[in-house]
Amino acid sequence: MASRNEAPIVELHDVHQAFAATEVLKGVSFSVAKGGVACIIGPSGSGKSTLLRCINGLVPITRGTIRVASFDVHALRSDQERIALRKEVSMVFQQYNLFPHKTALENVMMAPIHVLREDRHEVRERALALLAKVGLASKRDAYPGELSGGQQQRVAIARSLAMRPEVMLFDEVTAALDPETIKEVLATILELANEGMTCILVTHEMRFAREIADEVLFTDGGLIVESGPPDKLFDHPQESRTRAFLSQVL
């Protein structure tokens, strides 16, 4: 993995976000180096998923700044600007969101062709290579309904990679999977991280966070309560709220 001493490719400063009168994020600041891996952990309702959606420009922020590569995400206003951002940062959701009437290969090809207007032949070759990368070359002509949950999630990862992003966001991508297929998906993400892909993950897989992360951020109540390298945060948490949470999940 890339050194954490490299310049940040993702930077958040004093990010606030609210839905109506409910403040979800209350001043979040952190950065991730190019090639780095950050895992965000915390209880339900602590703002983890909202944080990822803000980084990807899916949810506007009410205060603060977010930068991804050369994009000031907080300043983007048009769909065209957001499409340009999503060439740099791609997101994989808990729900696979595959088109049921399209094959695995067609699902992977759709965004580069229809959003980026790339050459169909070039996209097809890239999509085939990505399906092989996630271990699903033999399933290229299968429809989502013919695939297991873990296979569908790996197609979703290949689909995100087809946009050739600099940063990958993963939002609880194993939450709906059984234990056997969780391993398949986590192995795919670990391989990406080892190849130098910048990754930010919201996860409840603490063992995986310890293995993959450069930094773990514990969130609660819309704030980052504590952050640090995995061995420090998991083995020697400084905040009582962190200790209480970890005592329930470890």
C-alpha positions in Angstrom: 0.0 0.0 0.0 1.1 3.6 -0.5 2.7 5.5 2.3 0.5 7.6 4.4 3.1 10.3 4.0 1.9 10.9 0.5 -0.2 14.0 -0.2 -3.9 13.5 0.7 -6.2 12.7 -2.2 -9.3 13.1 0.0 -9.6 16.0 2.5 -12.6 17.0 4.7 -12.6 20.0 6.9 -15.3 20.9 9.5 -18.0 19.1 7.5 -21.5 19.7 8.7 -24.6 18.1 7.2 -28.3 18.3 8.2 -31.6 16.8 7.0 -34.2 19.5 7.9 -33.6 20.2 11.6 -31.6 17.1 12.2 -27.8 17.6 12.2 -26.2 14.4 11.0 -22.6 15.5 10.7 -21.4 18.0 13.3 -17.9 19.0 12.2 -16.0 16.1 10.6 -12.4 16.5 9.5 -10.0 13.9 8.2 -7.8 13.1 5.2 -6.7 10.0 3.3 -3.5 9.8 1.4 -3.3 8.5 -2.2 -3.2 4.8 -1.9 -4.3 4.9 1.7 -7.1 2.9 3.3 -9.5 4.4 6.0 -12.1 2.4 7.8 -15.1 4.2 9.5 -16.7 2.3 12.3 -19.4 3.2 14.8 -23.0 2.5 15.9 -26.0 2.8 13.6 -27.1 6.4 13.0 -23.7 7.9 13.7 -23.5 9.5 10.2 -21.1 6.9 8.6 -23.1 6.4 5.4 -24.0 10.0 5.1 -20.3 10.9 5.3 -19.5 8.7 2.2 -22.4 10.2 0.3 -21.1 13.6 1.0 -17.6 12.7 -0.3 -19.3 11.3 -3.5 -21.4 14.4 -4.0 -24.7 12.5 -3.5 -25.6 14.6 -0.5 -24.9 18.3 -0.1 -23.2 19.6 3.0 -24.3 22.6 4.9 -20.9 23.8 6.0 -17.2 23.0 5.6 -15.2 21.8 2.6 -14.5 18.4 0.9 -11.8 17.9 -1.7 -11.3 14.8 -3.8 -8.3 15.0 -6.1 -8.8 18.3 -7.9 -12.5 18.6 -7.2 -13.9 20.9 -4.5 -17.0 18.7 -3.9 -18.8 21.2 -1.7 -18.7 23.7 -4.6 -20.1 21.4 -7.3 -23.5 22.5 -8.6 -24.3 20.9 -12.0 -24.9 17.3 -13.0 -22.0 17.6 -15.5 -19.6 18.6 -12.6 -20.8 15.6 -10.5 -20.4 13.2 -13.4 -16.8 14.4 -13.7 -16.3 13.9 -10.0 -17.5 10.3 -10.3 -14.8 9.5 -12.7 -12.5 10.1 -9.7 -14.5 8.6 -6.9 -16.8 5.6 -7.2 -19.1 4.1 -4.6 -20.3 0.5 -3.8 -23.4 0.3 -1.8 -24.8 -2.3 0.6 -27.6 -3.0 -2.0 -26.1 -4.2 -5.3 -28.4 -2.0 -7.5 -27.7 -4.1 -10.5 -30.1 -3.9 -13.5 -31.9 -7.3 -13.3 -32.5 -7.4 -17.1 -28.9 -6.9 -18.0 -26.1 -9.6 -17.8 -23.1 -9.2 -15.5 -21.1 -8.0 -18.4 -23.7 -5.5 -19.5 -24.0 -4.1 -16.0 -20.3 -3.4 -15.9 -20.3 -1.8 -19.3 -23.2 0.5 -18.9 -21.8 3.6 -17.1 -18.6 4.0 -19.3 -20.7 3.7 -22.4 -23.7 5.8 -21.5 -22.2 8.2 -19.0 -18.6 8.7 -20.2 -19.5 8.0 -23.9 -16.5 5.6 -24.3 -16.0 3.2 -27.2 -18.1 0.1 -26.8 -15.3 -2.3 -27.9 -12.8 -0.8 -25.5 -15.3 -0.8 -22.6 -16.2 -4.5 -23.3 -12.5 -5.6 -23.1 -12.1 -3.6 -19.9 -15.3 -5.1 -18.4 -14.2 -8.6 -19.3 -10.9 -8.0 -17.6 -12.6 -6.6 -14.5 -15.0 -9.5 -14.2 -11.9 -11.8 -14.3 -10.3 -9.7 -11.7 -13.1 -10.2 -9.3 -13.2 -13.9 -10.1 -16.4 -13.9 -12.2 -15.2 -14.4 -15.8 -17.4 -17.4 -16.2 -20.4 -15.5 -15.0 -20.3 -12.7 -17.6 -23.5 -13.8 -19.3 -25.4 -14.5 -16.1 -28.2 -12.3 -15.0 -28.2 -10.9 -11.4 -31.0 -13.3 -10.4 -28.7 -16.2 -11.3 -25.9 -15.0 -9.0 -25.4 -15.3 -5.3 -25.3 -12.2 -3.1 -21.5 -12.2 -2.9 -21.3 -12.6 -6.7 -23.7 -9.7 -7.3 -21.6 -7.5 -4.9 -18.4 -8.4 -6.8 -20.1 -7.5 -10.1 -21.0 -4.1 -8.4 -17.4 -3.7 -7.5 -16.3 -4.4 -11.1 -18.9 -1.9 -12.3 -17.5 0.8 -10.1 -13.9 0.0 -11.2 -15.1 0.3 -14.8 -15.2 4.1 -14.3 -11.4 3.9 -13.5 -11.7 5.9 -10.3 -8.9 7.2 -8.1 -10.9 6.6 -4.9 -13.3 3.8 -4.0 -16.0 4.2 -1.3 -17.6 1.0 0.2 -20.7 1.4 2.3 -21.4 -1.7 4.5 -20.9 -3.8 1.4 -21.0 -7.1 3.3 -24.0 -6.3 5.6 -26.5 -8.3 3.6 -24.2 -11.3 2.9 -23.8 -14.7 4.5 -20.4 -15.5 6.1 -19.1 -17.5 3.2 -19.8 -14.8 0.6 -18.5 -12.1 2.9 -15.0 -13.6 2.6 -15.2 -13.5 -1.2 -16.1 -9.8 -1.2 -13.5 -8.8 1.4 -10.8 -10.7 -0.4 -11.6 -8.6 -3.5 -11.4 -5.3 -1.6 -8.2 -6.4 0.1 -6.6 -7.1 -3.3 -7.6 -3.6 -4.6 -6.1 -2.0 -1.5 -2.9 -4.0 -1.9 -2.7 -2.8 -5.5 -2.7 0.8 -4.3 -6.4 1.8 -4.7 -7.4 4.6 -2.3 -10.3 3.1 -0.2 -12.7 4.5 2.4 -14.9 1.8 4.0 -17.8 2.0 6.3 -17.7 -1.5 7.9 -18.8 -3.5 10.9 -16.2 -6.2 10.1 -13.7 -5.2 12.8 -11.2 -8.0 12.0 -11.1 -6.9 8.4 -10.7 -3.2 9.4 -7.7 -4.2 11.6 -6.2 -6.1 8.6 -6.7 -3.6 5.8 -6.8 -0.1 7.3 -4.0 2.5 7.7 -6.4 4.4 9.9 -9.6 3.6 11.7 -12.1 6.3 12.5 -14.7 5.8 15.2 -17.8 7.9 14.8 -20.7 8.6 17.1 -23.3 11.3 17.1 -22.0 12.9 13.9 -18.5 13.3 15.2 -15.2 11.5 14.9 -14.7 10.5 18.5 -11.3 8.9 18.0 -9.0 7.8 15.2 -5.7 6.2 14.8 -3.9 3.1 13.4 -5.8 -0.1 13.9 -3.6 -1.6 16.6 -3.7 1.6 18.6 -7.5 2.2 18.3 -8.6 -1.4 18.8 -6.0 -2.4 21.5 -5.5 0.9 23.3 -8.6 3.2 22.8 -8.3 6.5 24.6 -11.9 7.6 24.8 -14.5 5.9 27.0 -17.1 6.0 24.3 -14.7 4.1 22.0 -14.0 1.5 24.7 -17.7 1.0 25.3 -18.5 0.5 21.6 -15.6 -1.9 21.1 -16.6 -3.9 24.1 -19.8 -4.7 22.4 -18.4 -5.6 19.0 -15.1 -7.3 19.6 
